[in-house]
Amino acid sequence: MAKILIVDDEANIREVVREYCEINGFETEEAENGLVAIEKVKNTHFDCVILDVMMPVLDGFSTCKQIKSIDQVPVIMLSARQEEYDKLFGFELGVDDYVTKPFSPKELIARIKVVLERGKKTQTNSDVMIFKGLQIDVLGRVVTVDGEKAPLTPKEIDLLLYLATHPNVALSRETLLVEVWNYDYFGDDRTVDTHIKMLRHNLGPYRDFITTVRGMGYKFEA
């Protein structure tokens, strides 16, 4: 049984999320602020953390950073703010998904299930893929750029692996949502675009390996 930590200063939101989680067979714990959440993560392993951004005592971003330093547990952020900067900052901290308020509890449950089903093995003929100075250690899930480890989030690595194992294939945003995030109806094209933007930034001189297919999606060309 997966254990979910629900972190939000609004008791009614915690209650709704808890009820839907328990209906779907998840075990839950709650925390009303970031400091309480951090203490719980220190003492218990959770399979997923649902984390509000705007909280007193300690905001969600700071809480996420500390949680990730303790345990690499998947984190889904909840926020009433929809600015791209907030999402980018969250993804840079290692956030696995970002849900804006008001949200559908059923959609949130679907996203939780997707996060819990991560770990799908990438099919490839080589343990290490080399494209000039870009190296992708498939089994170790480590990406290096000119010998230096690139600071990629787990989802950026998933995205790069899928692109690199389908070279010169034009991949639609919808395909990437299904194959990398494992959902389509609940997906948002902007999720793909945001991660591509971050991935290109972290690939430095090899950012141009990921090309845009106008009106469709992206292609890996090395």
Buried (B, 14 or more C-beta within 10 A) or exposed (E): EBBBBBBBBBEEBBEBBBEBBEEBEBEBBBBBBBBBBBEBBEEEEBBBBBBBBBBEEBBBBBBBEBBBEEEEBBBBBBBEEEEEEBBBBBBBBBBBBBBBBEBEBEEBBBBBBBBBEEEEEBEBEEEEBEBEEBBBBBEEEBBBBEEEEBEBBBBBBBBBBBBBBBEEBEBBBBBBBBBBBBBEEBBBEEBBBBBBBBBBBBBEEBBEBBEEEEEEBBBBEB
